[in-house]
């Protein structure tokens, strides 16, 4: 099933502690805060100017396939994205490109509690049901040790390193279990 065949948003995904759901208008302020945070943006080009975000963010940010808000006890603590990796970017594991790429951002107060691992695992399970047998890729700066540790915990293995966005990038893949058994 492709994105065009899938009704978006899906029903909320519930884990032991978290809920992954589509974004709502009430999430706008928290999403702006997240993208304005220098800490959150440390490995993605830095925090963006809050006034610019206020002017340009839509009323309901992230209304698209693969964009999940992560909630803990009703509060937004992070975001998960599942996008197709653009063919013109470096880093691919299939000849045709367009692999699913997972991305995530969490507020600093949520770091170190296993929330990112729990949310990413739930999102990875969801996309594996949608695209069975397909690999998922992840790209982060080599300097982002926390993200690389999380990638390893989630089962991603390094494929290559390359320079992009003026920084050395770590590019990894998580292959489907069935493909690993072959």
ROMARGU-979240 format. One record per residue (C-alpha): chain; x, z, y. Coordinates in nm, 3 decimals. Last residue first. Layout:
N
SITE   kette         x         z         y
SITE       A         X         Z         Y
...
# end
This chain:
182
SITE   kette         x         z         y
SITE       A     1.844     0.410    -1.486
SITE       A     1.753     0.776    -1.420
SITE       A     1.843     0.753    -1.051
SITE       A     1.599     0.467    -1.000
SITE       A     1.315     0.676    -1.142
SITE       A     1.406     0.965    -0.911
SITE       A     1.371     0.746    -0.603
SITE       A     1.689     0.703    -0.400
SITE       A     1.773     0.921    -0.106
SITE       A     2.012     0.737     0.119
SITE       A     2.272     0.835     0.376
SITE       A     2.420     0.719     0.706
SITE       A     2.656     0.943     0.903
SITE       A     2.711     0.819     1.258
SITE       A     3.022     0.823     1.479
SITE       A     2.917     0.839     1.842
SITE       A     2.879     0.602     2.138
SITE       A     2.518     0.516     2.043
SITE       A     2.645     0.363     1.719
SITE       A     2.977     0.393     1.536
SITE       A     2.972     0.367     1.159
SITE       A     2.977     0.585     0.852
SITE       A     2.864     0.478     0.507
SITE       A     2.647     0.546     0.205
SITE       A     2.639     0.925     0.204
SITE       A     2.402     1.086    -0.041
SITE       A     2.057     1.222     0.043
SITE       A     1.907     1.474    -0.200
SITE       A     1.714     1.697     0.044
SITE       A     1.987     1.963     0.034
SITE       A     2.244     1.694     0.114
SITE       A     2.043     1.579     0.416
SITE       A     2.004     1.942     0.528
SITE       A     2.381     1.989     0.517
SITE       A     2.426     1.665     0.717
SITE       A     2.173     1.781     0.975
SITE       A     2.346     2.117     1.016
SITE       A     2.691     1.954     1.046
SITE       A     2.585     1.731     1.336
SITE       A     2.929     1.591     1.426
SITE       A     2.882     1.298     1.185
SITE       A     2.583     1.200     1.397
SITE       A     2.266     1.145     1.201
SITE       A     2.110     0.867     0.996
SITE       A     1.862     0.909     0.711
SITE       A     1.743     0.655     0.457
SITE       A     1.452     0.649     0.212
SITE       A     1.466     0.442    -0.107
SITE       A     1.161     0.272    -0.257
SITE       A     1.031     0.336    -0.611
SITE       A     0.685     0.438    -0.496
SITE       A     0.597     0.352    -0.137
SITE       A     0.285     0.554    -0.052
SITE       A     0.347     0.830    -0.307
SITE       A     0.714     0.840    -0.204
SITE       A     0.601     0.858     0.161
SITE       A     0.406     1.179     0.095
SITE       A     0.683     1.337    -0.115
SITE       A     0.932     1.262     0.164
SITE       A     0.698     1.418     0.421
SITE       A     0.665     1.735     0.210
SITE       A     1.042     1.751     0.156
SITE       A     1.098     1.703     0.530
SITE       A     0.863     1.989     0.614
SITE       A     1.021     2.236     0.370
SITE       A     1.377     2.137     0.464
SITE       A     1.297     2.160     0.836
SITE       A     1.128     2.498     0.790
SITE       A     1.419     2.651     0.599
SITE       A     1.457     2.942     0.840
SITE       A     1.786     2.842     1.006
SITE       A     1.636     2.662     1.302
SITE       A     1.277     2.740     1.407
SITE       A     1.374     2.916     1.733
SITE       A     1.587     2.608     1.813
SITE       A     1.278     2.381     1.827
SITE       A     1.274     2.122     1.553
SITE       A     1.339     1.747     1.551
SITE       A     1.312     1.515     1.252
SITE       A     1.388     1.163     1.138
SITE       A     1.319     0.986     0.811
SITE       A     1.399     0.617     0.772
SITE       A     1.189     0.393     0.548
SITE       A     1.388     0.082     0.466
SITE       A     1.340    -0.230     0.676
SITE       A     1.642    -0.404     0.526
SITE       A     1.602    -0.721     0.315
SITE       A     1.924    -0.674     0.116
SITE       A     1.854    -0.307     0.060
SITE       A     2.073    -0.010     0.146
SITE       A     2.094    -0.057     0.522
SITE       A     2.309     0.086     0.800
SITE       A     2.374    -0.099     1.123
SITE       A     2.075    -0.176     1.346
SITE       A     1.940    -0.529     1.378
SITE       A     1.704    -0.486     1.081
SITE       A     1.524    -0.191     1.241
SITE       A     1.481     0.102     1.006
SITE       A     1.110     0.133     0.925
SITE       A     0.977     0.466     1.047
SITE       A     0.894     0.807     0.901
SITE       A     0.900     1.069     1.174
SITE       A     0.891     1.448     1.147
SITE       A     0.830     1.675     1.446
SITE       A     0.889     2.043     1.505
SITE       A     0.772     2.396     1.580
SITE       A     0.414     2.332     1.698
SITE       A     0.221     2.658     1.676
SITE       A    -0.084     2.712     1.450
SITE       A     0.085     2.960     1.215
SITE       A     0.378     2.718     1.174
SITE       A     0.299     2.361     1.270
SITE       A     0.494     2.039     1.212
SITE       A     0.365     1.736     1.406
SITE       A     0.388     1.419     1.201
SITE       A     0.459     1.064     1.317
SITE       A     0.456     0.821     1.021
SITE       A     0.199     0.575     1.155
SITE       A     0.136     0.611     1.523
SITE       A    -0.019     0.840     1.783
SITE       A     0.307     1.007     1.876
SITE       A     0.218     1.145     2.215
SITE       A    -0.151     1.206     2.298
SITE       A    -0.195     1.181     2.675
SITE       A     0.096     0.939     2.680
SITE       A     0.439     1.055     2.793
SITE       A     0.564     0.860     3.096
SITE       A     0.516     1.079     3.401
SITE       A     0.571     1.416     3.232
SITE       A     0.870     1.274     3.042
SITE       A     1.028     1.156     3.368
SITE       A     0.971     1.499     3.527
SITE       A     1.123     1.669     3.221
SITE       A     1.446     1.468     3.239
SITE       A     1.559     1.387     2.884
SITE       A     1.757     1.631     2.675
SITE       A     2.076     1.497     2.525
SITE       A     2.169     1.166     2.362
SITE       A     2.036     1.231     2.015
SITE       A     2.285     1.489     1.888
SITE       A     2.234     1.761     2.152
SITE       A     1.869     1.668     2.210
SITE       A     1.722     1.986     2.064
SITE       A     1.971     2.200     2.255
SITE       A     1.934     2.005     2.581
SITE       A     1.555     2.050     2.561
SITE       A     1.355     1.783     2.747
SITE       A     1.240     1.615     2.424
SITE       A     1.112     1.946     2.285
SITE       A     0.943     2.054     2.608
SITE       A     0.766     1.717     2.628
SITE       A     0.647     1.762     2.269
SITE       A     0.529     2.114     2.349
SITE       A     0.333     1.999     2.655
SITE       A     0.174     1.704     2.471
SITE       A     0.063     1.895     2.160
SITE       A    -0.289     1.974     2.296
SITE       A    -0.357     1.599     2.314
SITE       A    -0.329     1.579     1.935
SITE       A    -0.051     1.477     1.695
SITE       A    -0.110     1.389     1.331
SITE       A    -0.051     1.665     1.079
SITE       A     0.216     1.851     0.885
SITE       A     0.111     2.211     0.816
SITE       A     0.363     2.479     0.725
SITE       A     0.423     2.795     0.525
SITE       A     0.367     2.713     0.156
SITE       A     0.314     2.346     0.233
SITE       A     0.005     2.174     0.369
SITE       A    -0.018     1.805     0.450
SITE       A    -0.296     1.730     0.698
SITE       A    -0.530     1.450     0.590
SITE       A    -0.382     1.112     0.672
SITE       A    -0.377     0.975     1.024
SITE       A    -0.388     0.686     0.984
SITE       A    -0.588     0.487     0.734
SITE       A    -0.348     0.296     0.517
SITE       A    -0.376    -0.078     0.460
SITE       A    -0.175    -0.168     0.771
SITE       A     0.088     0.088     0.675
SITE       A     0.135    -0.088     0.343
SITE       A     0.000     0.000     0.000
# end
